[in-house]
Amino acid sequence: MNEARRFPRRRVLQLGAAATALSATARIGWAQAYPARPITLVAPIAAGGGVDTAARIVAEKLQEQLRQSVVVENRPGAGSVIGTSFVAKAPRDGYTLLLMEPGAVLARWLSKTVPFDVTGDFSPIAMVAVSSLVLFAHPSLGFHDLSGLIAFSKANPRKLSVGTPGVGTPHHLAAAWLNAAAMIDITHVPYRGSAPALNDLLGGQIPLIWATPVAVMPFVAQDKVRVLAVSTRQRDPLLAQVPTVSESGVPGFDITIWFGVVAPAGVPSEVVARVGEAVRAAAELPDVQRRMSTLGYTVDYRNGDRFREMIMSEHDKYGRIIREAGIQGD
């Protein structure tokens, strides 16, 4: 009787082991076949800016490494919420990826409703590069540095306005943080991307903008735009002559633009590893480093685990800063 009972159990265990082996074999085979069709890399910002150009460099090199078409799809809006939310809800098969940037981390703190959890709804694959933000001014203004801007703004509250690519962007945080920390009142004007904000700065319709440097520096060389300060704690190596906000009277001010590749949570780990290796190989290419440099970015590759740690750290840091400064979301 006992022997009869043991046999079915032994048989069940054997079948279970076989099923596990088949499942593992299937996963390995599926990962080896990946990618079997084109991949979409969603850029949650408007076409034409530095992040968009960087996304296209990443897509081009992933295409070469993975030997499969990688297409950039721009899904801008609500900071980066629309594109980021789209990828969070995409199939977990590795064929829809996101070029994540700080707007995804800031969304919870600067927007009233956010349809994703940046720390739980994504599988970080690899970070690619970093940059600073720069505060630019129209040359008609009577001051030449951030200290002069702060003094003018204290004497003339709400007389100045500053353009950004939109609500919920790091640029928006920079504008709000500077107001709160320096106890000034500069009106935030959100645009639908960096290009229209720059056009209005050049045309004199707005006196200040926060922007990544690449598109604006040629106009600085022509004396059509003035540089006031950079957003990172340390000076940007590509703009070594420009002082930081922190050293110009606002201690602790530190906003870094970064971007990397993520997938929806639950994508097979084999696929995450495959794409991550492709990103690593691309980041080591001198051509990629040179092209990122011309965009104002410094290549800073980090694997998925380190990228996840950075996302969580940035999320906590900005939440604390925004609460302590009393910055209100829109």
N, C-alpha and C positions, 0 to 999 in steps of 0.2 A: 504493500500500500504506500509506504513512505517512498519507495523507489519510483512508483508511478507518479507520485506528486513531484519528485525532484526532476523528472524528465521534462515535463512541460516547462518548469521554471528555467531549466538549463537551456531549453529550446528558445524561450523568450529572450534570455540573455544573449544567446548567439545571434538571434534576429536583430536585437537592439544594437549590438556591436557592429553587425553588418550594415545596418541602416546608418549608423554614425559614420562609418568608413565611407559609405556611398555619398553621404551628405558632404563630408570633407572633400572627397574627390570631385564632387560636382562644383563646390565652391572654388577649388583650385582651378578646375577647368574653365569655370566662368570668368575668373580673374585673369587667366591667361588669354582668354578670348577678348577681354576688355582692352581697348574700346573697339567694338564691332560696328559702330555707327558714329556720326558726327556728335561732337560735344558742344554744348552751349555754355559760354562763360558770360554770366550776367554782370554788367557794370551798372550799379544803381545810381549813376549820375548821367548828366547830359553828355552827348557826343561833343568832341572838340577840345576838351580841357586836358590838363596834364594827366589826371587819373585815367581818363579814357584812352589817351595815347599809351600810357603804361599798360593798360589792360590789353591793348592790341599787340604790344611787344610780348607780353606773357602768353597770349593766345598763339602767336606765331611760333614761339619757341616750344610751347607744349605740343603744337601740331607736329613739329619736327621730331620731338622726342617720342611721342606716342604713335606717330605715323598714322594719324587720323585727323580729319578736319576739326578745327576748333574755331567756333564762330562767336564773336563778341555781340551781345545783344544789350543795347542800352534800355534800361527801365528806370528813368529818373522820376523824382517826385517825392514830396514830403521829407526833404533831406535825402536820406537813402532808404526810407522805410518801404516804399513800394517795391523796389527791386529786391531788397533783402527779404521781405515777406514772401515774395514770389518763390524764391529759392528755398526758404524754410518749408514751404508746402509742396515742393516738387517731389517727384518720385525718387526713391532712395536707391537709385541705380548707378549713380556716378556720371550721368549724362547731362546734368544741369548743375553747374558750379557757380560760385559767387566770388567776385573780386570784392572782398570785404574791406571796408575802411572805417575810420573812427565814428562816422555817422551812425553806424549800426549799434555801437556801444552807447552813444549819447542819446539815442532815441528814447530810451526809457525815462531819462531825466529831463529832456527838453520837449517832449511831446506828451499830450494828455492820454492818448491811446496808442499802444504799440502791439501789433498782432503777432509778435514773436518774442522768444526769450533768447537773447544773444548768447547766454552762457549754457543753454541747454538744447537749443534747436539746431545746432550745427556741429559738423565734424571738422575741426580745423585741419587743414592739410599742410600748409607752409606759409610763413610770412615771406615777403619778397623784398620790400624796400621801405625807406623812411624819408621824410622831408620836414622842413619847417614851414610855418605860415609866416607871411610878411605883412606888416601894416604899411600900406602905401598911401600917399597923400598927393593931392593936386598941387602943383608948384605955386599956385596963386596964394596959398595959405601963408600966413606971416611967421610961422614957426618951422624949424628944420629938424626937430627931434621930438621924442616922446615926452620929455619933460616940458617942452614948450606947448605940446598938445594938451597935456594935463592942466597946465596953468591956464591956458586959454579956455578950456572947457569948464573949469571951476568958475571963471569969471563970466562965462557965457553959456549957462546950462541950456541944453537942447538946441543950441544954434548949429551944431555940427551933426552930420549923419554919416553912417558907415554902411557900405554895401557888402553883402555876403552872397554866396551861392544858394542860400535858402535856410529856412528854419530847420533846426536839428543837425546842422553841419558843424564841424569843428570851428569853422569861421564864425558861426553864430555864438558858440561858447566863448570864443576869444573876445568878441564884442561885449558879451554880457559880463564876462569875468573882469575885463578891463574896467568897465563901468563900476562894478561892485568893489573891486579892490582899490581903485584910485579915487572912489567916491565922486565920480563925474557922471554926466548924463548925456551920452551921445546916442542919437536915435538909430536903431537898427532898421535897415532897409533890406529885406530879403529879395533876391532876384532868382530867376530860373536858370541858374548856372553862373559860372565865373565870367564868361565872355561878355554878357550884357552889362554886368557890373563894371568891368574894365572899360567898355565903350562909354558908359556914362561918366566914369572918372576922367577919361581922356577928353570928353566933351564938356567937362565942367559942371555936369548936372548933379554930381555927388562929390564931396570933398575927400572922402576916405574909402578905402576898401581893404578887406582882409583877403589875401590870395596866396596861392603857391607862387613861387618866384618866376618860373620859366617864361610864362607868357607876358609878364610885365617888365622884366629887366631890360629888354631892348628899348622900351620907352623911357626907362630911367637913364640909359646911355644917351638918349636924345634930349634929356632934360625936360621931358613931357610929364614925368612922374617923379615923385620924391620918395625915398625909402626912409621909414622912421624906426622900425624895430622888427626883430624876428621873435617868434613865439616860443622857441625851445629854451630850456634852462641854460644850455651851452650855446655858444655861437655856432652858426651853421658853417661847416668847413667850406662850403661853396660860396658863402657870403661873409667871409671872415671879418670884413671891415664894418659890418652892420651890427650895432649893439643889440642885446636881447632886451625884451620887456622887463625881465627880472632885474637887470643891472641898470635900468633906466627909471627906477623908482617904484616898481611893483614886485617886491620880493616874492619868490615862490611861483611866479607865473611860468607855466610849462605846458605847452600843447605841441605834441608831435603828430604829424600826419604819417600814417603807415597804411600799408595795404598788403593783403595776402589772399590766398585761395582757400575757400572752405566749401564743403558739401553739406547737404542736409544731414541731420543726425540719423544714424542708422545705416548709412552707406557701408557696404562691406569693408572691413579693415584692409583686405587685400587691395581693393581699389584705391583707398586712401594712400596706402603705401606706394602703389604704382604711380599715382599722380604726384605724390610728394617727392619721389625720386626724380621724376621729370622736372619738377620745379627746381630741385637742388642742382641738377645738371645744367639747367638753363641759367641759374643765378651765377654759376661759376664761369660762364662765357664772357670773355673780354668785350665782345660786341654788345652784350646785354648791359654790362656795367657802364660802358661808354654811352650807350643810348639813354640809359636811366639818368646818368649824370647830366646830359644835355637837357633833360626835363627837370632838373633840380632835385632828383632823388639819389640817395645813396643805397646801394644794394645791401640788405641786411637779412640774409636768409636765416630762418629759424624753422626747425622741424615742427610737426603737428603738436607734440606735447608742449614745447616751449611757446608756440604760438597760442595755444589754449591758455597757458599760464598768463601770457601777456594780455590777452583779451579780458580775462577775469580781473587782473590787476588794474587795467585801465577802467573797467566798468566800476569797480569799487572806488578808485581814486576820483573819478569824475563825479560820482554820486555824492561823495563826501564834500568835494569842493562846491558843488552846486547847492547842497543843503546849507553848508556853513556860510556861503556868500548870499544866501537868500534869493538866488536866481530863480525866477519863475518860468516854467515851461509855457509854450504857446499852445 
